[in-house]
Amino acid sequence: MLDISSINAVSGILAAIGVLVGVVFTVLELRNLVQQRQTDLTMRLYQHVDTKEFMNSLWQVTTREEKDYNEYIKTYGGTELLQISVFFEGLGVLLHRKLMNIDMAKDLFGEPAKLIWERNEPILKEMHADACFWFEYLYNELQKREQQPTTTQ
């Protein structure tokens, strides 16, 4: 037979377990929500890349051979390179602030970012040295991620 103190002890333990389960559930839901928001943001950015205008600019920038800033500007202007680099600057900022997952950034934007940076680094740095920091940060983080061994799921 249970007395009143045993019933109070059992109900106290059950209440504590209920609170603990609620906290764990809430933490898991918040984590899932953060992942969903990061995914949504990344896919919205990817839609921007998938436009004809952006693809044309990307193609033009990746097929040009000039390595000198003055020659590049004199021959082509610079609008396309500036448009592309500003986009990758934004990705670098988002990555730095942990608003974008590095694996998603690598899978969706890694190849074009790497190609643009490696072909145009001197021109980019001369074009807008202050802002170029975040594009370079993105490139370096993508390179680090590429060096890490991949895990099988």
matplotlib code that plots the C-alpha trace (Angstrom):
import matplotlib.pyplot as plt

x = [0.0, 1.2, 1.1, 0.8, 4.5, 5.3, 2.6, 4.0, 7.6, 6.4, 4.4, 7.4, 9.7, 7.2, 6.8, 10.6, 10.8, 8.0, 9.8, 13.0, 11.3, 9.7, 13.0, 14.7, 11.9, 12.0, 15.8, 15.5, 12.7, 14.6, 17.6, 15.5, 13.9, 17.4, 18.4, 15.1, 15.8, 19.4, 18.2, 15.5, 18.0, 20.5, 17.9, 16.6, 20.2, 20.6, 17.5, 19.3, 22.3, 19.9, 18.9, 19.9, 21.5, 23.6, 24.6, 25.6, 27.8, 29.3, 30.1, 31.7, 33.8, 35.1, 36.0, 38.1, 41.8, 43.0, 44.9, 45.7, 43.1, 43.5, 43.5, 40.4, 38.5, 39.5, 38.5, 35.3, 34.2, 33.8, 30.1, 29.8, 32.8, 31.5, 28.0, 29.4, 31.9, 29.3, 27.1, 30.0, 30.9, 27.4, 27.9, 31.1, 29.5, 26.6, 29.1, 31.1, 28.1, 27.0, 23.8, 24.8, 26.0, 29.5, 28.5, 25.6, 27.7, 30.3, 27.8, 25.8, 28.3, 31.7, 32.8, 31.8, 33.2, 36.5, 36.7, 35.9, 38.4, 41.3, 40.9, 40.4, 42.0, 44.3, 41.6, 39.1, 41.5, 42.3, 38.7, 37.3, 39.9, 37.8, 34.9, 37.0, 37.8, 34.6, 34.9, 38.4, 37.0, 34.4, 37.1, 39.4, 36.6, 35.6, 39.2, 39.5, 36.3, 37.6, 40.7, 38.6, 37.8, 34.2, 32.0, 29.6, 26.1]
y = [0.0, 3.5, 6.2, 9.9, 10.7, 7.9, 9.3, 12.8, 11.5, 9.5, 12.5, 14.8, 12.5, 12.2, 16.0, 16.4, 13.8, 15.5, 18.9, 17.3, 15.6, 18.9, 20.8, 18.1, 18.2, 22.0, 22.0, 19.5, 21.4, 24.7, 23.0, 21.6, 25.1, 26.6, 24.0, 24.7, 28.4, 27.9, 25.6, 28.1, 31.0, 28.9, 27.7, 31.3, 32.4, 29.5, 30.6, 33.9, 31.9, 30.0, 33.1, 33.8, 37.1, 35.6, 32.6, 35.0, 37.0, 33.9, 32.6, 35.9, 36.1, 32.6, 32.7, 35.9, 35.7, 39.1, 39.1, 42.8, 45.0, 48.0, 45.8, 44.0, 47.2, 48.7, 45.6, 44.5, 47.1, 45.1, 45.0, 41.2, 40.5, 43.0, 41.5, 38.0, 39.0, 40.9, 37.8, 35.6, 38.4, 37.9, 34.2, 34.7, 36.9, 34.4, 31.6, 33.6, 34.4, 30.7, 31.5, 29.1, 25.5, 25.0, 21.7, 23.3, 26.2, 23.8, 21.6, 24.5, 27.3, 25.7, 25.1, 28.5, 30.4, 28.5, 29.1, 32.8, 33.4, 31.4, 33.0, 36.6, 37.0, 39.9, 41.7, 41.2, 42.5, 45.6, 46.2, 46.3, 45.3, 46.1, 43.9, 41.2, 40.0, 38.0, 36.4, 35.3, 34.0, 31.9, 30.6, 29.7, 27.9, 26.0, 24.9, 23.8, 21.8, 20.2, 19.0, 17.3, 13.7, 13.1, 11.1, 8.4, 8.6]
z = [0.0, -0.9, 1.6, 0.7, 0.9, -1.7, -4.0, -3.7, -4.4, -7.5, -8.8, -8.3, -10.2, -13.0, -13.2, -13.4, -16.2, -18.0, -17.9, -19.0, -22.0, -22.9, -22.8, -25.0, -27.5, -27.6, -28.2, -31.0, -32.6, -32.5, -34.0, -36.8, -37.4, -37.7, -40.3, -42.2, -42.3, -43.5, -46.2, -47.3, -47.4, -49.4, -51.9, -52.4, -53.2, -55.5, -57.4, -58.1, -59.6, -61.9, -63.8, -67.4, -66.5, -63.8, -66.0, -68.8, -66.4, -65.0, -68.4, -69.5, -66.4, -66.6, -70.3, -70.2, -70.2, -69.0, -65.7, -65.4, -63.8, -66.2, -69.3, -68.0, -67.3, -70.6, -72.6, -70.8, -68.3, -65.2, -64.6, -64.8, -62.6, -60.0, -60.1, -59.6, -56.9, -54.9, -54.8, -53.5, -51.0, -49.6, -49.4, -47.5, -45.0, -44.5, -44.0, -41.5, -39.5, -39.5, -41.4, -44.1, -43.9, -45.3, -47.0, -48.8, -49.8, -51.2, -53.0, -54.6, -55.0, -54.6, -58.1, -59.6, -56.5, -56.9, -60.6, -60.4, -57.5, -59.0, -62.5, -61.3, -57.8, -58.8, -60.7, -57.8, -55.2, -57.2, -58.2, -54.6, -52.1, -49.0, -50.0, -51.6, -48.1, -47.8, -51.2, -50.2, -46.9, -48.8, -51.1, -48.2, -46.2, -49.3, -49.8, -46.2, -46.5, -49.7, -47.8, -45.1, -45.6, -46.6, -44.4, -45.8, -44.7]

ax = plt.figure().add_subplot(projection="3d")
ax.plot(x, y, z, "-o")
ax.set_aspect("equal")
plt.show()
